[in-house]
Amino acid sequence: MFQTKHDILPEQTHDEFAREEFCGTMRKFFTETLWPGNNDVYQGKQLPQFEARHGRKPQTRSEVKELMEETFYYRCSNLFGRVAQEQLWDTVGESIERQLPSLIEKARPKPDAIGSLELHPEMPMPKYIESVDIHVMPGNFHTELCEGDVYQGALYDRGVYYFAYGGMGAENDKLGVAMAGYVKSAFPDFKPKRIVDMGAGMGFSTLPWKDAYPEAEVYGVDIGAPMMRYAHARAESWGKKIHFSQQNAVETNFPDGFFDIVTHCLLTHEMPVKEIQRLFKEAYRLLAPGGMMVMDGGKHIKQDPDHELFSSWFTNNVNEPFASGMGRLDFEEALVKVGFEPDNIVYSGPMGPVYLKGMAANSVSGDKAKKQSAWGSAYTVAIK
Ligand SMILES: C[S@@+](CC[C@H](N)C(=O)[O-])C[C@H]1O[C@@H](n2cnc3c(N)ncnc32)[C@H](O)[C@@H]1O
């Protein structure tokens, strides 16, 4: 398995490659085999026992949780998933530490850059970013330990590749490609002039918009300086003209009506509901009339309590404290609150998608994703 090379992708020695592959296969085994087995344990044993005891099905997520915690399988698979994830970051991190000084040098903006990089070191970090290492990724998205630091960016680029065991594509960009492709095919006459990707990270979800609309000016915004430095160097190395800036997506410095598309991918599940609401408000402000906010996630459908439990695995086990809240948020209601008309909200996909239904959200793609309706398999477009 190989990622597409770019100038600041960390190199791997033979042993680093072997260890990182091992971590990737552990995660894959967890998401594709071990964790889904919980469904069999629940349906085959725990649910019938509960029904026999109480004459009804469990009604809440905590009832299902209590029931599953009686089983060794559930407790053990939670532990395995947590350890596999911690081990992945630690293993990838070792190889980045070894070559960090050279990565920092390579990432320094060049005078002949085609895109741009704007940093705001004075910017306050939101509490929800500072107080928890999301995904148990040490240092989260924002930590800087030295001048020009790109460690978090490199960790995320290589780490996500193994986290999904290549499932996000050789450029970790499958979700971005799918979202931009969906908008292009669903709205063939729409010709956006300016596009911004909020929570752009490494640019996985940003660059596909430049490929889909080469004439458009494309911007990427992220809260983390190490992410933006790394994203800038990565895009430059592939000759993609993108304007990256370190900003809080809920209060950016762009003028009203500046964009035709405001997009975000894998951002809302990391934000408290109050901040998601602010993000939608900011998107509405930034859109020109007729512009679109394009996001991952589909129409809200109330989940069964067992699905609610299984889809809150990330919240319960690997420091994604807000993923469950986001899963219960009715996006349509939240979008209407900031000014979008209900009739101007369009959902992709034929199957009434749900956020995070089932487990394995990060490992499913293609046909499996269609069946499971997980992350990345559904999009919402709100037109101003
Ligand atoms: C899971 S990553 C997704 C990155 C990218 N969109 C992708 O699809 O790969 C979430 C990103 O959102 C950023 N983020 C979180 N809160 C933010 C905020 N309030 N403003 C801007 N970026 C934010 C994080 O720094 C992180 O890079």
The ligand as an ORCA input file, in Angstrom:
! r2SCAN-3c Opt
* xyz 0 1
  C     -11.223     15.360     10.745
  S     -10.377     16.732     10.150
  C     -11.025     16.799      8.493
  C     -10.056     17.419      7.548
  C     -10.483     17.465      6.098
  N     -11.672     18.258      5.918
  C     -10.686     16.078      5.545
  O     -11.779     15.781      5.062
  O      -9.738     15.295      5.579
  C     -11.167     18.128     10.914
  C     -10.388     19.395     10.740
  O     -11.203     20.464     11.197
  C     -10.373     21.409     11.863
  N     -11.212     22.238     12.735
  C     -11.864     21.880     13.863
  N     -12.552     22.935     14.357
  C     -12.333     23.964     13.525
  C     -12.763     25.311     13.500
  N     -13.585     25.813     14.426
  N     -12.334     26.096     12.498
  C     -11.507     25.622     11.539
  N     -11.063     24.359     11.518
  C     -11.477     23.530     12.493
  C      -9.330     20.567     12.546
  O      -8.178     21.335     12.845
  C      -9.095     19.455     11.508
  O      -8.035     19.751     10.657
*
